[in-house]
Amino acid sequence: MTNRYGYIRVSSKEQNEERQRIAMQQAGLLPKNVYLDKQSGKDFARPQYQKLLRRLKRDDLLYVKSIDRLGRNYEEILQQWRLLTKDKGVDIVVLDMPLLDTRRGKDLMGTFLSDIVLQLLSFVAENERTTIRQRQAEGIAAARARGVRLGRPPQPLPASFPGVCRRWKTGRITASAAAQECQMPLSSFLYRAKNYDIT
């Protein structure tokens, strides 16, 4: 008997997976057979995906909304696709791409077409990920060039910091003792003390 499963992935806890859930419901899947991960698609070390992988058996059917929900890394998508379809004997349906339905065209031509489409889409998914990273890096660089300070604002220094820093810089106490006296982590104390003018 064929068991039917769904896999949903969003990149972070803040993102909403409702669109994918609706697609799974419309495909007639039971909620208990739908697995959800809220983390990046950069690799397949995702708890729910791994749980699903252990549950899938030969002739089972796996639904995903789109290929990028399965993953973002071109090589790893292809590797997982082959693991699922060839090694485990599972059929896959990509709801947004009817050509990627391994139940159709089990002959050589059907497999060939499916492989071409999969490779193309996997490449597009990874290329999009690379483009996003590049845009983020460019945005950060442009913000820094405009003098925008990124990250959390620094915590105010404790009132005792100037005196403690002076004692540390003149070798009267250790960095660990200084950090403890200021009630700061050692790394934070060293970072702030390095640029602190004691004159």
Backbone as JSON Lines, residues from 0, in Angstrom:
{"i":0,"aa":"M","n":[0.84,-1.2,0.0],"ca":[0.0,0.0,0.0],"c":[0.88,1.25,0.0]}
{"i":1,"aa":"T","n":[0.52,2.22,-0.82],"ca":[1.29,3.46,-0.92],"c":[0.91,4.41,0.21]}
{"i":2,"aa":"N","n":[1.92,4.83,0.97],"ca":[1.71,5.87,1.97],"c":[2.07,7.2,1.35]}
{"i":3,"aa":"R","n":[1.3,8.24,1.7],"ca":[1.51,9.56,1.11],"c":[1.98,10.53,2.18]}
{"i":4,"aa":"Y","n":[3.08,11.22,1.9],"ca":[3.67,12.15,2.87],"c":[3.9,13.5,2.2]}
{"i":5,"aa":"G","n":[4.0,14.52,3.04],"ca":[4.32,15.86,2.55],"c":[5.49,16.42,3.33]}
{"i":6,"aa":"Y","n":[6.26,17.27,2.68],"ca":[7.36,17.94,3.37],"c":[7.25,19.45,3.13]}
{"i":7,"aa":"I","n":[7.3,20.2,4.24],"ca":[7.21,21.66,4.21],"c":[8.47,22.22,4.85]}
{"i":8,"aa":"R","n":[9.01,23.27,4.25],"ca":[10.16,23.95,4.85],"c":[10.03,25.45,4.67]}
{"i":9,"aa":"V","n":[10.25,26.17,5.78],"ca":[10.42,27.62,5.71],"c":[11.79,27.92,6.3]}
{"i":10,"aa":"S","n":[12.38,29.03,5.9],"ca":[13.78,29.3,6.26],"c":[14.0,29.75,7.69]}
{"i":11,"aa":"S","n":[12.95,30.25,8.35],"ca":[13.12,30.71,9.72],"c":[11.81,30.56,10.49]}
{"i":12,"aa":"K","n":[11.9,30.68,11.81],"ca":[10.72,30.54,12.67],"c":[9.69,31.63,12.42]}
{"i":13,"aa":"E","n":[10.14,32.79,11.9],"ca":[9.22,33.9,11.66],"c":[8.4,33.72,10.38]}
{"i":14,"aa":"Q","n":[8.89,32.9,9.45],"ca":[8.18,32.75,8.18],"c":[6.94,31.87,8.34]}
{"i":15,"aa":"N","n":[5.95,32.14,7.52],"ca":[4.67,31.43,7.6],"c":[4.61,30.31,6.55]}
{"i":16,"aa":"E","n":[4.25,29.13,7.05],"ca":[4.21,27.97,6.15],"c":[2.79,27.67,5.64]}
{"i":17,"aa":"E","n":[1.84,28.6,5.9],"ca":[0.43,28.33,5.6],"c":[0.18,27.99,4.13]}
{"i":18,"aa":"R","n":[0.84,28.7,3.22],"ca":[0.66,28.46,1.78],"c":[1.01,27.0,1.43]}
{"i":19,"aa":"Q","n":[2.08,26.5,2.03],"ca":[2.48,25.12,1.78],"c":[1.51,24.13,2.42]}
{"i":20,"aa":"R","n":[1.02,24.48,3.62],"ca":[0.04,23.59,4.3],"c":[-1.23,23.45,3.47]}
{"i":21,"aa":"I","n":[-1.69,24.57,2.93],"ca":[-2.91,24.55,2.1],"c":[-2.7,23.64,0.89]}
{"i":22,"aa":"A","n":[-1.52,23.75,0.26],"ca":[-1.21,22.91,-0.91],"c":[-1.23,21.43,-0.53]}
{"i":23,"aa":"M","n":[-0.74,21.09,0.66],"ca":[-0.75,19.7,1.12],"c":[-2.17,19.2,1.38]}
{"i":24,"aa":"Q","n":[-2.98,20.08,1.97],"ca":[-4.39,19.72,2.21],"c":[-5.1,19.47,0.88]}
{"i":25,"aa":"Q","n":[-4.86,20.35,-0.09],"ca":[-5.5,20.21,-1.4],"c":[-5.04,18.94,-2.11]}
{"i":26,"aa":"A","n":[-3.85,18.48,-1.77],"ca":[-3.35,17.22,-2.35],"c":[-3.92,16.01,-1.6]}
{"i":27,"aa":"G","n":[-4.72,16.29,-0.56],"ca":[-5.39,15.22,0.18],"c":[-4.54,14.55,1.25]}
{"i":28,"aa":"L","n":[-3.49,15.23,1.72],"ca":[-2.62,14.62,2.73],"c":[-3.17,14.83,4.13]}
{"i":29,"aa":"L","n":[-2.98,13.82,4.98],"ca":[-3.36,13.93,6.38],"c":[-2.32,14.77,7.11]}
{"i":30,"aa":"P","n":[-2.75,15.67,8.02],"ca":[-1.79,16.51,8.74],"c":[-0.69,15.71,9.45]}
{"i":31,"aa":"K","n":[-1.02,14.52,9.95],"ca":[-0.02,13.72,10.68],"c":[1.09,13.2,9.75]}
{"i":32,"aa":"N","n":[0.84,13.22,8.44],"ca":[1.84,12.75,7.47],"c":[2.62,13.88,6.8]}
{"i":33,"aa":"V","n":[2.46,15.1,7.35],"ca":[3.17,16.25,6.8],"c":[4.25,16.68,7.78]}
{"i":34,"aa":"Y","n":[5.48,16.75,7.3],"ca":[6.63,17.08,8.14],"c":[7.08,18.51,7.85]}
{"i":35,"aa":"L","n":[7.39,19.25,8.91],"ca":[7.73,20.67,8.78],"c":[9.06,20.99,9.45]}
{"i":36,"aa":"D","n":[9.95,21.64,8.71],"ca":[11.19,22.17,9.28],"c":[11.18,23.68,9.12]}
{"i":37,"aa":"K","n":[11.61,24.38,10.17],"ca":[11.77,25.83,10.1],"c":[13.25,26.14,10.2]}
{"i":38,"aa":"Q","n":[13.94,25.92,9.1],"ca":[15.36,26.25,9.05],"c":[15.84,26.32,7.61]}
{"i":39,"aa":"S","n":[17.04,26.82,7.45],"ca":[17.63,27.05,6.14],"c":[17.67,25.77,5.3]}
{"i":40,"aa":"G","n":[17.6,25.95,3.99],"ca":[17.7,24.81,3.08],"c":[19.11,24.6,2.56]}
{"i":41,"aa":"K","n":[20.1,25.13,3.26],"ca":[21.49,25.02,2.77],"c":[21.99,23.59,2.79]}
{"i":42,"aa":"D","n":[21.44,22.75,3.68],"ca":[21.8,21.32,3.68],"c":[20.59,20.52,4.15]}
{"i":43,"aa":"F","n":[20.76,19.21,4.26],"ca":[19.63,18.33,4.61],"c":[19.71,17.83,6.06]}
{"i":44,"aa":"A","n":[20.52,18.48,6.88],"ca":[20.62,18.1,8.29],"c":[19.51,18.81,9.06]}
{"i":45,"aa":"R","n":[18.26,18.45,8.72],"ca":[17.08,19.05,9.34],"c":[16.32,17.95,10.07]}
{"i":46,"aa":"P","n":[15.92,18.18,11.32],"ca":[15.34,17.09,12.13],"c":[14.11,16.43,11.51]}
{"i":47,"aa":"Q","n":[13.15,17.22,11.04],"ca":[11.92,16.62,10.51],"c":[12.15,15.93,9.17]}
{"i":48,"aa":"Y","n":[13.04,16.51,8.36],"ca":[13.36,15.86,7.09],"c":[14.02,14.5,7.34]}
{"i":49,"aa":"Q","n":[14.93,14.46,8.3],"ca":[15.61,13.19,8.62],"c":[14.61,12.17,9.18]}
{"i":50,"aa":"K","n":[13.66,12.63,9.97],"ca":[12.61,11.75,10.51],"c":[11.76,11.19,9.37]}
{"i":51,"aa":"L","n":[11.39,12.07,8.44],"ca":[10.62,11.65,7.27],"c":[11.41,10.63,6.44]}
{"i":52,"aa":"L","n":[12.69,10.88,6.24],"ca":[13.55,9.99,5.46],"c":[13.55,8.58,6.05]}
{"i":53,"aa":"R","n":[13.6,8.5,7.38],"ca":[13.59,7.19,8.04],"c":[12.25,6.47,7.86]}
{"i":54,"aa":"R","n":[11.19,7.24,7.73],"ca":[9.84,6.66,7.62],"c":[9.49,6.22,6.19]}
{"i":55,"aa":"L","n":[10.06,6.88,5.2],"ca":[9.73,6.58,3.81],"c":[10.18,5.17,3.4]}
{"i":56,"aa":"K","n":[9.27,4.46,2.75],"ca":[9.54,3.1,2.27],"c":[9.28,3.04,0.77]}
{"i":57,"aa":"R","n":[9.73,1.95,0.14],"ca":[9.52,1.75,-1.3],"c":[8.05,1.92,-1.67]}
{"i":58,"aa":"D","n":[7.81,2.61,-2.77],"ca":[6.48,2.88,-3.33],"c":[5.68,3.93,-2.56]}
{"i":59,"aa":"D","n":[6.28,4.55,-1.53],"ca":[5.62,5.68,-0.87],"c":[5.68,6.88,-1.81]}
{"i":60,"aa":"L","n":[4.85,7.88,-1.5],"ca":[4.73,9.06,-2.35],"c":[5.0,10.31,-1.51]}
{"i":61,"aa":"L","n":[5.94,11.14,-1.95],"ca":[6.31,12.35,-1.23],"c":[5.93,13.59,-2.04]}
{"i":62,"aa":"Y","n":[5.22,14.51,-1.38],"ca":[4.82,15.77,-2.0],"c":[5.65,16.92,-1.42]}
{"i":63,"aa":"V","n":[6.13,17.81,-2.29],"ca":[6.69,19.09,-1.86],"c":[6.06,20.18,-2.73]}
{"i":64,"aa":"K","n":[5.91,21.37,-2.16],"ca":[5.26,22.45,-2.91],"c":[6.11,22.91,-4.08]}
{"i":65,"aa":"S","n":[7.41,23.11,-3.84],"ca":[8.32,23.51,-4.91],"c":[9.7,22.95,-4.6]}
{"i":66,"aa":"I","n":[10.55,22.89,-5.6],"ca":[11.85,22.24,-5.45],"c":[12.72,22.95,-4.41]}
{"i":67,"aa":"D","n":[12.57,24.29,-4.28],"ca":[13.41,24.99,-3.3],"c":[12.97,24.74,-1.86]}
{"i":68,"aa":"R","n":[11.78,24.15,-1.68],"ca":[11.35,23.76,-0.32],"c":[12.09,22.5,0.11]}
{"i":69,"aa":"L","n":[12.47,21.71,-0.88],"ca":[13.25,20.51,-0.57],"c":[14.65,20.92,-0.13]}
{"i":70,"aa":"G","n":[15.26,21.87,-0.85],"ca":[16.59,22.35,-0.49],"c":[17.03,23.47,-1.4]}
{"i":71,"aa":"R","n":[18.22,24.02,-1.09],"ca":[18.75,25.13,-1.87],"c":[20.09,24.8,-2.52]}
{"i":72,"aa":"N","n":[20.73,23.74,-2.07],"ca":[22.05,23.4,-2.59],"c":[21.9,22.45,-3.78]}
{"i":73,"aa":"Y","n":[22.34,22.91,-4.95],"ca":[22.17,22.19,-6.21],"c":[22.63,20.73,-6.13]}
{"i":74,"aa":"E","n":[23.87,20.52,-5.71],"ca":[24.4,19.15,-5.64],"c":[23.62,18.29,-4.66]}
{"i":75,"aa":"E","n":[23.28,18.86,-3.51],"ca":[22.59,18.08,-2.49],"c":[21.15,17.74,-2.88]}
{"i":76,"aa":"I","n":[20.48,18.66,-3.6],"ca":[19.12,18.35,-4.08],"c":[19.17,17.14,-5.01]}
{"i":77,"aa":"L","n":[20.11,17.18,-5.94],"ca":[20.24,16.06,-6.89],"c":[20.56,14.75,-6.16]}
{"i":78,"aa":"Q","n":[21.44,14.85,-5.17],"ca":[21.84,13.66,-4.4],"c":[20.63,13.1,-3.63]}
{"i":79,"aa":"Q","n":[19.85,14.0,-2.99],"ca":[18.68,13.54,-2.23],"c":[17.61,12.97,-3.18]}
{"i":80,"aa":"W","n":[17.44,13.61,-4.32],"ca":[16.44,13.14,-5.3],"c":[16.77,11.7,-5.71]}
{"i":81,"aa":"R","n":[18.05,11.47,-5.99],"ca":[18.46,10.11,-6.39],"c":[18.32,9.13,-5.23]}
{"i":82,"aa":"L","n":[18.65,9.56,-4.02],"ca":[18.51,8.71,-2.84],"c":[17.05,8.29,-2.68]}
{"i":83,"aa":"L","n":[16.14,9.26,-2.82],"ca":[14.71,8.98,-2.64],"c":[14.16,8.11,-3.76]}
{"i":84,"aa":"T","n":[14.45,8.49,-5.0],"ca":[13.81,7.8,-6.12],"c":[14.51,6.49,-6.49]}
{"i":85,"aa":"K","n":[15.84,6.49,-6.47],"ca":[16.56,5.28,-6.9],"c":[16.8,4.31,-5.73]}
{"i":86,"aa":"D","n":[17.42,4.8,-4.65],"ca":[17.78,3.91,-3.54],"c":[16.55,3.47,-2.73]}
{"i":87,"aa":"K","n":[15.67,4.43,-2.4],"ca":[14.52,4.1,-1.56],"c":[13.29,3.68,-2.37]}
{"i":88,"aa":"G","n":[13.27,4.03,-3.66],"ca":[12.13,3.66,-4.5],"c":[10.88,4.45,-4.2]}
{"i":89,"aa":"V","n":[11.07,5.72,-3.78],"ca":[9.96,6.6,-3.44],"c":[9.61,7.45,-4.66]}
{"i":90,"aa":"D","n":[8.33,7.73,-4.86],"ca":[7.92,8.67,-5.91],"c":[7.82,10.06,-5.32]}
{"i":91,"aa":"I","n":[8.16,11.08,-6.11],"ca":[8.11,12.47,-5.65],"c":[7.22,13.27,-6.59]}
{"i":92,"aa":"V","n":[6.38,14.13,-5.98],"ca":[5.55,15.06,-6.74],"c":[5.9,16.47,-6.29]}
{"i":93,"aa":"V","n":[6.36,17.31,-7.23],"ca":[6.6,18.72,-6.94],"c":[5.36,19.46,-7.46]}
{"i":94,"aa":"L","n":[4.55,19.96,-6.53],"ca":[3.23,20.49,-6.89],"c":[3.29,21.68,-7.84]}
{"i":95,"aa":"D","n":[4.3,22.53,-7.71],"ca":[4.41,23.7,-8.58],"c":[4.99,23.39,-9.96]}
{"i":96,"aa":"M","n":[5.43,22.15,-10.16],"ca":[6.09,21.78,-11.41],"c":[5.61,20.39,-11.83]}
{"i":97,"aa":"P","n":[4.49,20.3,-12.56],"ca":[3.93,18.99,-12.94],"c":[4.91,18.07,-13.66]}
{"i":98,"aa":"L","n":[5.92,18.63,-14.35],"ca":[6.91,17.77,-15.01],"c":[7.73,16.96,-14.01]}
{"i":99,"aa":"L","n":[7.81,17.47,-12.77],"ca":[8.55,16.76,-11.73],"c":[7.58,15.91,-10.9]}
{"i":100,"aa":"D","n":[7.06,14.89,-11.55],"ca":[6.18,13.9,-10.92],"c":[6.7,12.55,-11.39]}
{"i":101,"aa":"T","n":[7.42,11.87,-10.51],"ca":[8.11,10.64,-10.93],"c":[7.15,9.48,-11.19]}
{"i":102,"aa":"R","n":[5.87,9.66,-10.9],"ca":[4.89,8.6,-11.23],"c":[4.66,8.54,-12.73]}
{"i":103,"aa":"R","n":[4.88,9.67,-13.4],"ca":[4.66,9.75,-14.84],"c":[5.93,9.39,-15.58]}
{"i":104,"aa":"G","n":[5.79,8.81,-16.72],"ca":[6.93,8.57,-17.59],"c":[8.05,7.79,-16.93]}
{"i":105,"aa":"K","n":[7.75,6.59,-16.47],"ca":[8.77,5.75,-15.85],"c":[9.73,5.17,-16.9]}
{"i":106,"aa":"D","n":[9.39,5.4,-18.18],"ca":[10.28,4.91,-19.24],"c":[11.52,5.8,-19.32]}
{"i":107,"aa":"L","n":[12.42,5.47,-20.2],"ca":[13.7,6.18,-20.32],"c":[13.5,7.65,-20.65]}
{"i":108,"aa":"M","n":[12.58,7.96,-21.57],"ca":[12.34,9.35,-21.97],"c":[11.77,10.16,-20.81]}
{"i":109,"aa":"G","n":[10.82,9.58,-20.07],"ca":[10.23,10.27,-18.91],"c":[11.27,10.56,-17.85]}
{"i":110,"aa":"T","n":[12.13,9.59,-17.58],"ca":[13.2,9.77,-16.58],"c":[14.18,10.83,-17.05]}
{"i":111,"aa":"F","n":[14.51,10.81,-18.34],"ca":[15.45,11.78,-18.92],"c":[14.9,13.21,-18.78]}
{"i":112,"aa":"L","n":[13.62,13.4,-19.14],"ca":[13.0,14.73,-19.04],"c":[12.95,15.2,-17.6]}
{"i":113,"aa":"S","n":[12.57,14.3,-16.7],"ca":[12.49,14.63,-15.28],"c":[13.85,15.05,-14.76]}
{"i":114,"aa":"D","n":[14.91,14.33,-15.15],"ca":[16.27,14.66,-14.7],"c":[16.71,16.03,-15.2]}
{"i":115,"aa":"I","n":[16.39,16.34,-16.47],"ca":[16.77,17.64,-17.03],"c":[16.07,18.78,-16.28]}
{"i":116,"aa":"V","n":[14.76,18.63,-16.07],"ca":[13.99,19.66,-15.36],"c":[14.52,19.83,-13.95]}
{"i":117,"aa":"L","n":[14.78,18.71,-13.27],"ca":[15.29,18.75,-11.89],"c":[16.63,19.49,-11.83]}
{"i":118,"aa":"Q","n":[17.53,19.16,-12.75],"ca":[18.84,19.81,-12.74],"c":[18.71,21.31,-12.98]}
{"i":119,"aa":"L","n":[17.86,21.68,-13.9],"ca":[17.65,23.09,-14.19],"c":[17.08,23.82,-12.97]}
{"i":120,"aa":"L","n":[16.05,23.26,-12.36],"ca":[15.42,23.91,-11.21],"c":[16.36,23.95,-10.0]}
{"i":121,"aa":"S","n":[17.11,22.89,-9.81],"ca":[18.06,22.86,-8.7],"c":[19.12,23.95,-8.87]}
{"i":122,"aa":"F","n":[19.58,24.11,-10.11],"ca":[20.57,25.15,-10.41],"c":[19.97,26.53,-10.13]}
{"i":123,"aa":"V","n":[18.73,26.74,-10.56],"ca":[18.06,28.03,-10.34],"c":[17.92,28.3,-8.84]}
{"i":124,"aa":"A","n":[17.53,27.27,-8.07],"ca":[17.35,27.43,-6.61],"c":[18.66,27.82,-5.95]}
{"i":125,"aa":"E","n":[19.76,27.16,-6.33],"ca":[21.05,27.49,-5.71],"c":[21.53,28.85,-6.18]}
{"i":126,"aa":"N","n":[21.32,29.17,-7.45],"ca":[21.73,30.47,-7.98],"c":[21.01,31.6,-7.25]}
{"i":127,"aa":"E","n":[19.73,31.38,-6.96],"ca":[18.95,32.38,-6.22],"c":[19.52,32.58,-4.82]}
{"i":128,"aa":"R","n":[19.92,31.48,-4.19],"ca":[20.52,31.55,-2.85],"c":[21.82,32.34,-2.89]}
{"i":129,"aa":"T","n":[22.64,32.09,-3.91],"ca":[23.91,32.81,-4.05],"c":[23.65,34.3,-4.29]}
{"i":130,"aa":"T","n":[22.65,34.6,-5.11],"ca":[22.3,36.0,-5.4],"c":[21.84,36.72,-4.15]}
{"i":131,"aa":"I","n":[21.02,36.03,-3.33],"ca":[20.54,36.63,-2.08],"c":[21.72,36.96,-1.17]}
{"i":132,"aa":"R","n":[22.67,36.02,-1.03],"ca":[23.85,36.25,-0.19],"c":[24.65,37.45,-0.71]}
{"i":133,"aa":"Q","n":[24.8,37.52,-2.04],"ca":[25.56,38.62,-2.64],"c":[24.87,39.96,-2.38]}
{"i":134,"aa":"R","n":[23.53,39.98,-2.53],"ca":[22.78,41.21,-2.27],"c":[22.92,41.64,-0.81]}
{"i":135,"aa":"Q","n":[22.88,40.66,0.1],"ca":[23.03,40.98,1.52],"c":[24.4,41.59,1.78]}
{"i":136,"aa":"A","n":[25.44,40.98,1.22],"ca":[26.8,41.48,1.42],"c":[26.94,42.89,0.84]}
{"i":137,"aa":"E","n":[26.36,43.13,-0.34],"ca":[26.43,44.45,-0.96],"c":[25.67,45.48,-0.13]}
{"i":138,"aa":"G","n":[24.51,45.07,0.41],"ca":[23.7,45.96,1.26],"c":[24.44,46.34,2.53]}
{"i":139,"aa":"I","n":[25.11,45.36,3.13],"ca":[25.88,45.61,4.36],"c":[27.04,46.55,4.06]}
{"i":140,"aa":"A","n":[27.76,46.29,2.94],"ca":[28.89,47.15,2.56],"c":[28.43,48.58,2.29]}
{"i":141,"aa":"A","n":[27.29,48.74,1.6],"ca":[26.77,50.08,1.3],"c":[26.36,50.81,2.58]}
{"i":142,"aa":"A","n":[25.75,50.07,3.51],"ca":[25.34,50.67,4.79],"c":[26.57,51.12,5.58]}
{"i":143,"aa":"R","n":[27.6,50.29,5.61],"ca":[28.84,50.65,6.33],"c":[29.48,51.88,5.7]}
{"i":144,"aa":"A","n":[29.45,51.93,4.36],"ca":[30.04,53.08,3.65],"c":[29.31,54.38,4.01]}
{"i":145,"aa":"R","n":[28.01,54.27,4.29],"ca":[27.22,55.45,4.69],"c":[27.37,55.76,6.17]}
{"i":146,"aa":"G","n":[28.14,54.92,6.87],"ca":[28.37,55.15,8.3],"c":[27.32,54.52,9.19]}
{"i":147,"aa":"V","n":[26.47,53.67,8.63],"ca":[25.45,52.99,9.45],"c":[26.13,51.94,10.3]}
{"i":148,"aa":"R","n":[25.83,51.96,11.59],"ca":[26.4,50.97,12.5],"c":[25.48,49.76,12.52]}
{"i":149,"aa":"L","n":[26.03,48.59,12.22],"ca":[25.23,47.37,12.15],"c":[25.39,46.56,13.44]}
{"i":150,"aa":"G","n":[24.41,45.73,13.71],"ca":[24.46,44.89,14.9],"c":[23.84,45.59,16.09]}
{"i":151,"aa":"R","n":[23.91,44.9,17.23],"ca":[23.33,45.46,18.44],"c":[24.15,46.65,18.93]}
{"i":152,"aa":"P","n":[23.48,47.67,19.51],"ca":[24.26,48.77,20.07],"c":[25.06,48.26,21.28]}
{"i":153,"aa":"P","n":[26.27,48.78,21.47],"ca":[27.07,48.29,22.6],"c":[26.42,48.63,23.93]}
{"i":154,"aa":"Q","n":[26.58,47.73,24.89],"ca":[26.06,47.95,26.24],"c":[26.87,49.07,26.89]}
{"i":155,"aa":"P","n":[26.23,49.87,27.75],"ca":[27.01,50.91,28.44],"c":[28.05,50.27,29.35]}
{"i":156,"aa":"L","n":[29.18,50.91,29.46],"ca":[30.26,50.39,30.31],"c":[29.91,50.64,31.78]}
{"i":157,"aa":"P","n":[30.28,49.7,32.65],"ca":[30.03,49.93,34.08],"c":[30.86,51.1,34.59]}
{"i":158,"aa":"A","n":[30.39,51.74,35.65],"ca":[31.07,52.92,36.2],"c":[32.51,52.6,36.6]}
{"i":159,"aa":"S","n":[32.77,51.36,36.99],"ca":[34.11,50.98,37.45],"c":[35.08,50.72,36.3]}
{"i":160,"aa":"F","n":[34.58,50.7,35.06],"ca":[35.41,50.28,33.93],"c":[36.69,51.1,33.76]}
{"i":161,"aa":"P","n":[36.65,52.45,33.79],"ca":[37.89,53.21,33.55],"c":[39.02,52.84,34.51]}
{"i":162,"aa":"G","n":[38.69,52.74,35.79],"ca":[39.71,52.4,36.78],"c":[40.23,50.99,36.63]}
{"i":163,"aa":"V","n":[39.31,50.05,36.39],"ca":[39.7,48.64,36.2],"c":[40.55,48.49,34.95]}
{"i":164,"aa":"C","n":[40.14,49.17,33.88],"ca":[40.88,49.1,32.61],"c":[42.3,49.65,32.79]}
{"i":165,"aa":"R","n":[42.41,50.76,33.53],"ca":[43.73,51.35,33.78],"c":[44.62,50.36,34.53]}
{"i":166,"aa":"R","n":[44.05,49.7,35.55],"ca":[44.83,48.73,36.34],"c":[45.26,47.55,35.48]}
{"i":167,"aa":"W","n":[44.36,47.12,34.56],"ca":[44.71,45.99,33.67],"c":[45.81,46.4,32.68]}
{"i":168,"aa":"K","n":[45.64,47.58,32.08],"ca":[46.61,48.02,31.06],"c":[47.99,48.29,31.66]}
{"i":169,"aa":"T","n":[48.03,48.61,32.95],"ca":[49.33,48.85,33.59],"c":[49.85,47.58,34.26]}
{"i":170,"aa":"G","n":[49.16,46.44,34.05],"ca":[49.65,45.15,34.52],"c":[49.43,44.85,35.99]}
{"i":171,"aa":"R","n":[48.54,45.61,36.65],"ca":[48.32,45.37,38.08],"c":[47.31,44.25,38.36]}
{"i":172,"aa":"I","n":[46.45,43.96,37.38],"ca":[45.5,42.83,37.51],"c":[45.43,42.09,36.18]}
{"i":173,"aa":"T","n":[44.96,40.85,36.24],"ca":[44.82,40.05,35.02],"c":[43.54,40.45,34.29]}
{"i":174,"aa":"A","n":[43.48,40.09,33.03],"ca":[42.28,40.37,32.23],"c":[41.07,39.66,32.82]}
{"i":175,"aa":"S","n":[41.26,38.42,33.28],"ca":[40.14,37.66,33.88],"c":[39.61,38.36,35.11]}
{"i":176,"aa":"A","n":[40.52,38.82,35.96],"ca":[40.1,39.51,37.19],"c":[39.39,40.82,36.84]}
{"i":177,"aa":"A","n":[39.92,41.53,35.82],"ca":[39.3,42.79,35.4],"c":[37.89,42.56,34.88]}
{"i":178,"aa":"A","n":[37.74,41.53,34.02],"ca":[36.42,41.22,33.46],"c":[35.43,40.85,34.57]}
{"i":179,"aa":"Q","n":[35.91,40.08,35.54],"ca":[35.05,39.66,36.65],"c":[34.63,40.87,37.49]}
{"i":180,"aa":"E","n":[35.58,41.75,37.73],"ca":[35.28,42.95,38.52],"c":[34.25,43.83,37.83]}
{"i":181,"aa":"C","n":[34.32,43.87,36.5],"ca":[33.36,44.68,35.71],"c":[32.06,43.92,35.42]}
{"i":182,"aa":"Q","n":[32.03,42.65,35.83],"ca":[30.87,41.78,35.56],"c":[30.57,41.71,34.06]}
{"i":183,"aa":"M","n":[31.66,41.46,33.31],"ca":[31.56,41.34,31.85],"c":[32.21,40.03,31.43]}
{"i":184,"aa":"P","n":[31.76,39.45,30.3],"ca":[32.5,38.3,29.76],"c":[33.91,38.76,29.39]}
{"i":185,"aa":"L","n":[34.87,37.85,29.5],"ca":[36.27,38.19,29.22],"c":[36.44,38.76,27.82]}
{"i":186,"aa":"S","n":[35.8,38.1,26.82],"ca":[35.94,38.57,25.42],"c":[35.42,39.99,25.26]}
{"i":187,"aa":"S","n":[34.29,40.31,25.95],"ca":[33.73,41.66,25.87],"c":[34.66,42.68,26.51]}
{"i":188,"aa":"F","n":[35.21,42.3,27.68],"ca":[36.12,43.21,28.36],"c":[37.33,43.52,27.47]}
{"i":189,"aa":"L","n":[37.94,42.48,26.91],"ca":[39.13,42.67,26.07],"c":[38.83,43.52,24.84]}
{"i":190,"aa":"Y","n":[37.66,43.27,24.21],"ca":[37.28,44.02,23.02],"c":[37.11,45.51,23.34]}
{"i":191,"aa":"R","n":[36.4,45.79,24.47],"ca":[36.13,47.18,24.82],"c":[37.39,47.88,25.35]}
{"i":192,"aa":"A","n":[38.21,47.12,26.09],"ca":[39.42,47.7,26.7],"c":[40.47,48.02,25.65]}
{"i":193,"aa":"K","n":[40.51,47.22,24.59],"ca":[41.52,47.38,23.54],"c":[41.49,48.81,22.96]}
{"i":194,"aa":"N","n":[40.29,49.34,22.78],"ca":[40.14,50.67,22.17],"c":[39.86,51.77,23.18]}
{"i":195,"aa":"Y","n":[39.95,51.44,24.45],"ca":[39.6,52.43,25.48],"c":[40.84,53.24,25.85]}
{"i":196,"aa":"D","n":[40.7,54.55,25.78],"ca":[41.82,55.45,26.08],"c":[41.85,55.74,27.58]}
{"i":197,"aa":"I","n":[42.94,55.33,28.24],"ca":[43.02,55.51,29.7],"c":[43.74,56.8,30.08]}
{"i":198,"aa":"T","n":[44.16,57.61,29.1],"ca":[44.87,58.85,29.44],"c":[43.93,59.91,29.98]}
